[in-house]
């Protein structure tokens, strides 16, 4: 299995005047980095973190992209988690709460299989999203 977290580089850096989204994006990356470091404990072959800029579209490691319709226009998701199983099936999570739920569950599973301190101290906005989902 492979996993790819795609995040908007501008959101991650806080360039879009949305501090909560920047903090959530940073927490997602922190979780994905823990999962990447211990991927074998949760049955993953590879974990990618891809930072996208406007117009990058599907320049990720896995061949999928999430989109929605807003005001009659197609909008590509700027943050998404893509997972590919051993049969090539893809799961795409485009909602921040879902992305965090999957990542934090993986971090929790890793914590149950290692004596390393793998916990990620989520910020308030990310904790709220996890608690609500």
Secondary structure, 3 states (H helix, E strand, C coil): CEEEEEEEHHHHHCCCCCHHHHHHHHHHHHHHHHHHHCHHHHCCCEEEEEEECCCCCCCCCCCCCCEEEECCEEEECCCEEEEECCCCCEEEECCHHHHHHHHHHHHHHHHHCCCCCCCCCCCHHHHHHHHHC
